Amino acid sequence: MQAKAKAIKKKRTFSQWLKSRDGQKVLIITAFMVIPLLLLFVFTYLPFGKMFSFSFYDMKYVGQRKFVGLKNYVKVFTRDDCFKALGLSLYYMLGAVIQLGIALYFATILSFKTRGGSVFKGLMFFPYLINGIAIGFIFKFFYTRGFVFDTVLHWFGFNLENLPYWLKDQRINNFSLVGTSVWRYFGQNMVLFIGAIMSVDSELYEAAMLDGAGKFQQFKYIILPSIKTIILLNVILSISGSLSAFEPPYVITSGANGTGTYFVVMHEIAHTQQKVGLASAMAIVLLIIIFIATIIQRLLFKYVFVSGEDDNPKDAIRRERRLNRYLKHKAHRR
């Protein structure tokens, strides 16, 4: 009987095997492996490879190409518009720090029982759901001379004639645009922080309160070390977003009056000036800068925080020891 069964199994054709349970299992596993990798290659790695090769040419979208080597990369750091645009990222990095601070503050408050907490969470997260182009048009009218912002300030006694032009004055226009980004994205960071804070064991708070630890000490010795992975993630996302800021300056000011960020200038060079090679080199340089910034951030967080990895059981012991040392010092002073 066994020999007969083996003979039947050997005689099975490929189509029959494909329709069988074993064939369907192999087909599904292969499809789930190959299709995502194929899509990733076609729509990510292949275009990136093409863009990298374009960065070595003086070319337009249509027409002949001239190989120029590293000249496009040299121009990125020697052209005033390119290099100065990269410097504007510092404004958005400063805004990212303020944004994370506000998000962490509200997340800490709203993670505990707060009257109307759900309403505040929804209101603060809502700006992130609005399309970036729509937010640009909203703030374009918000900052326009004599419109919403000036009217509100006038209600508080400010003289309209003494107020600056929020989008024209080069001393403050970039700060105005950064405020737009802070308003839009801090709700997203807040929600991520809330999720991380609520995952901390509540018994740690109870033990700390019994030992006399205040809210700030609970935040410093329990919350902050427990959510450092989410903090690192938000810092990486915020810094990366700062380097690639595009929507606020492009929609609100069109890059005028010294507000053209790196992405706005790259868009101008690529689509208006038709210098595809130079724009590709700018994109590669930005990618390298983001990669270096990410590595630096990880190294800083690794040494700023005492503990190494979140999943290490020794982390909880270290946090508990630091809290106990603080409480003993506090009791001794009394």
Secondary structure, 3 states (H helix, E strand, C coil): CHHHHHHHHHCCCHHHHHHCHHHHHHHHHHHHHHHHHHHHHHHHHHHHHHHHHHCCEECCCCCCCEECCCHHHHHHHHCHHHHHHHHCHHHHHHHHHHHHHHHHHHHHHHCCCCCCHHHHHHHHHHHHHCCHHHHHHHHHHHHCCCCHHHHHHHHCCCCHHHCCCCCCCCCCHHHHHHHHHHHHHHHHHHHHHHHHHHCCCHHHHHHHHHCCCCHHHHHHHHHHHHCHHHHHHHHHHHHHHHHCCCHHHHHHHCCCCCCCCHHHHHHHHHHHCCCHHHHHHHHHHHHHHHHHHHHHHHHHHHHHCCCCCCCCCHHHHHHHHHHHHHHHHHHHHC
